[in-house]
Amino acid sequence: MTVDGRDVGAFRRFYEVKFGVRREELEFPAGMGLEEARVFMAREHAEVRADGLGLVDGDTWLGVAWLDWWLVGNTDTVDVELAVAPAYRRRGVATKLLDAAIERARADGRRIVSGTNVAGDPVTGESPGTAFAAARGFVKKHAELHQVAELPLNDVVEQPVDGYEIVQWREHTPDEWLEQFVELLSGMSEDVPTGERTSEAVRWTPELVRDAEDRRIAQGRFTYTTAAVHTASGELAAYTQMGGTPETPDRLNQYDTYVRRTHRGNRLGVAVKGPNLRALQAGVSLPAVLHTWNAPENAPMIAVNTKLGFRPVAQRTMWERTLL
Ligand SMILES: CC(C)(COP(=O)(O)OP(=O)(O)OC[C@H]1O[C@@H](n2cnc3c(N)ncnc32)[C@H](O)[C@@H]1OP(=O)(O)O)[C@@H](O)C(=O)NCCC(=O)NCCS
């Protein structure tokens, strides 16, 4: 059956399988809360549309698939996340869901099915999900180390950089920074390591930023942003974002961290992350786990995180299958 987020009862059953599997697979499960995810699926967004599939036997939900259909960048790709309740594995449930997703992808003119295995071993990256992906013709394209920090951290590193000032904001990017923030978001999309993935950079616009902000608010999310401004030129040089939702107070996320190309090598990563972490810790209920993911080749970012108090807990791998 298909799920669209508007039928609250059906979405709850769908979510129970999806998040139940994450809880089962990961010591530190990450992901959207029930309402956060439902609103994401139910609403129209500028750059992505999401829906789901459930394989249901009578009143029992055996497995589910979450589908993200990109509308800006990667418009020939559909992302599929499969989850099968542990009691019903190795009976072809995921294969049936994947076949249904592929049929829909073809009907929508998509060329690539991609999927992420979130629960890989921190060193080898392997999991039942990677065995399934390999068995069903997917090719591994990229990997990211999943690190967590258990908050509160008592000594948050504070390392200001001469010549730069810190500015902070919450749910809305101040108008005075919007144009420059759009440039940094586009730069992030171009520069973030994506390995061998088929990945088209997103050209951000002020409208897309406002749409994403409105969506986060509708989902019940809060966001903390810290940016560094180059005092002499007034240029926005770096930013970092963290956030979560009161629905799942124990789970917080480190989102993007980006330093403009012309300002790299000045330790701006730590300079923005430290104050952002301090603001986050002051504003949320603790204890909580802060999650982040980075490509192993992004060693400087992993080093910054380790310095701040993060440690590795899993590896997620991204897979693709090209439809013939
Ligand atoms: C990965 C997952 C979705 C597979 O679900 P499933 O319904 O058991 O998969 P299927 O029965 O369709 O398996 C198809 C084939 O994949 C391979 N496979 C699946 N699970 C495997 C495992 N644990 N070990 C080795 N091979 C496995 C086998 O080749 C299997 O065929 P076989 O049973 O005839 O040997 C399920 O284990 C799961 O929910 N894992 C956690 C979430 C996850 O990793 N999702 C994938 C992210 S997209």
The ligand as a Gaussian input file, in Angstrom:
#p B3LYP/6-31G(d) Opt

LIG

0 1
 C       18.258000      -5.073000       4.340000
 C       16.818000      -5.554000       4.614000
 C       15.871000      -4.451000       4.122000
 C       16.598000      -6.850000       3.818000
 O       15.236000      -7.251000       3.978000
 P       14.744000      -8.739000       3.625000
 O       13.268000      -8.681000       3.443000
 O       15.299000      -9.663000       4.625000
 O       15.448000      -8.974000       2.210000
 P       15.107000     -10.136000       1.148000
 O       14.473000     -11.291000       1.841000
 O       14.358000      -9.531000       0.010000
 O       16.592000     -10.541000       0.690000
 C       17.009000     -10.615000      -0.669000
 C       18.456000     -11.087000      -0.724000
 O       19.331000     -10.141000      -0.126000
 C       20.437000     -10.829000       0.540000
 N       20.346000     -10.612000       1.993000
 C       19.353000      -9.992000       2.687000
 N       19.649000      -9.959000       4.011000
 C       20.843000     -10.561000       4.150000
 C       21.677000     -10.840000       5.272000
 N       21.309000     -10.491000       6.533000
 N       22.856000     -11.474000       5.063000
 C       23.234000     -11.831000       3.812000
 N       22.476000     -11.624000       2.703000
 C       21.299000     -10.978000       2.884000
 C       20.241000     -12.296000       0.216000
 O       20.915000     -12.546000      -0.995000
 C       18.722000     -12.356000       0.040000
 O       18.328000     -13.463000      -0.743000
 P       18.178000     -14.922000      -0.037000
 O       17.399000     -14.713000       1.248000
 O       17.454000     -15.700000      -1.059000
 O       19.580000     -15.380000       0.252000
 C       16.598000      -5.829000       6.117000
 O       17.624000      -6.681000       6.591000
 C       16.584000      -4.597000       6.968000
 O       15.521000      -3.975000       7.177000
 N       17.770000      -4.186000       7.456000
 C       17.906000      -2.937000       8.224000
 C       17.633000      -1.693000       7.386000
 C       18.524000      -1.606000       6.161000
 O       19.700000      -1.893000       6.168000
 N       17.903000      -1.181000       5.051000
 C       18.562000      -1.023000       3.799000
 C       18.760000       0.422000       3.573000
 S       18.135000       0.930000       2.030000

